[in-house]
Amino acid sequence: MTGVSLRSWLMLALPVTTLLLVVTLLMFPSDTSVRPLVQRVAPVENLRDTALPGGGTAQLSKCGVDDGPRPSPRGEGERGDDPTLVLTAWDVRDPGPENPGHPTFTVHLAVHAEGAPLLLEAPLAKGGVTLDLYGPHGEGRRASARGLTATAVDGGLEGKPLAAPPSGRFRVASGKVLHLDVAVPAGAICPGHSMLDAIKCSPEVTNDAADCPVVTVTLSDPAVRAHRAAEAESNAADGTPPTAPESFSDRLVAVSLEPDVRGT
């Protein structure tokens, strides 16, 4: 089977979210006072980080800050390709005014490993996931949260959650992937945006990915550090002093669109 590139995933995902946005706009009257999902409010200055109901923290103090999208490495191996975290798609779904429920924002990812299997504790990276959504053209963050937890799923945009293995660890075998979903809480969306307009491109109709938001996800797990250290030791040339295990990063980073920085 031919693999789907990250850029192809994004091009597939964006029309879906655009269609959802158009359908939602058509369901609301023209009076913006009764359109809470799409209205824009004035940005609030001096925002403070706040706890999220489901756990984690909304980093509202970073709203509008353009310091990304890729964070600085915090250890050896973070920009290597074993293991890797890849963002495959994201989507916002709105049930509409006549159906129960609220809009949901989900980011879909995949963890890939080579060499030895990667064993990730369940629940996945509990409290160890950070997510940032950057607006295009230097706009800065439109959403930001830390302390989130990923959900292992069986793949696809409608993936079903996987039960934790009896061992308490999800095993990513060599050459295989583990699919993850991360839910973006409504409270992590910056004032002045809703879930629906946070994913808008600028201009909205464009064929240039640079006009669209960029998503950055980091996932931290001690197993990532152990895997990198073990692979580096096995691949080291004879006589090369080994790197201390604690010097390796425990973090995987996925950025939806950026120049290829692996190996830098």
Protein Blocks (a to p, Z undefined) as FASTA:
>chain_A
ZZddfklmmmmmmmmmmmmmmmmmmmpcfblklmmklpccdddehiacdddfkgpjddfk
lgoiacbfbdcdfbehklmcbdcdddfbdcdddebjkbgcddddddddddddehjadddd
ddehehiaccddddeehlopfbdcehiacdddeedjkbccddddfkopacddehiacddd
ddddfklpcghiafklmmpccdfbdcbfklpccdddddddfklmmmmmmmmmmmpcehia
cddfklpccbdcddfbdcdfehZZ
